[in-house]
Amino acid sequence: MGGVGQNFNSNKLWNSHPKKFGPGSRRCRSCSNRHGLIRKYGLNMCRQCFREYASDIGFKKVSRIFNVGILKFRFSVT
């Protein structure tokens, strides 16, 4: 009749231990989402909020097209 853990109240045990490190301890500072978190430079924002607020923070989009010249190969015959 009773399975494993039936005698315990799951609400008391679910978040009974404080989370100080690991993925469960970090959230987005604007929407509290835990997925897709950008921690670099201390941003602590999810990627969706970063795209929304990037220009307000001061990030600028840079073109990724590079001018590539003609590659010259030098072969030496030995």
N, C-alpha and C positions, 0 to 999 in steps of 0.2 A: 504494500500500500504506500508506504513512504519511501521515497528515493533518497539518494545521497544529497545532503544539504537541505532536506525538508524541515528539519527542526530549527534551522537558523532563519532569522529575519534578513532577507537579502538586502533590504534598504539600509540597514545598519552597517552591513559589511561592504557594500559596494564602494563607497568613497571614504572608508574609515581611516585609511592611511594617507597622510598628506603627500602630494606630489611636488617634490622640489627639483627634480631633474627628469630628463627623458621627454619623449614626445607628448606625454599627457600633461606636462607642466606648462607648455607653451601655447599661447593663443595669439591670434591677430589682435593688434591694439585697437582696430576700428570696428571689426564685426565679430570678434571672439571665435572665429573659425580656427580649427586645428589643422586643416589640410592645406598643402601648398604654401607653407610658411617660408618667407624669405627672412633669414636671420642675419644676413651679411650687413655690415656697417651698423648693426643695432637697429635695423628697420623693424623687425618683428611684425611684419604684415603679410597677409596672404597675397598670392599673386594677383587675384582679382582686384583687391583694394589697391595694390601697388600700381596697377595699370590705370586705375581711376585717379589716384592722387600723385602720380609721378611728376607731373609738371608743377604741381603746387609745392612739392618737396624741393624741386630744383634739378631734377634729372632731365636731360635733353636727349632726344632720339638722334642717333648718328647713323648716317648712311653706311651700309656695309659693302658698298661697291668700291673695289680697289682698282687702281690703274696698274695693270700688269703689262710690263714691256715684253718684248720678244726675248725669249729665253735662248741663250747661246750655249751650245754644248761644245766642249773642247775634248777631242779624242786624241790620245797619243798612241802611236803605234810603237810597240817595243819589239 
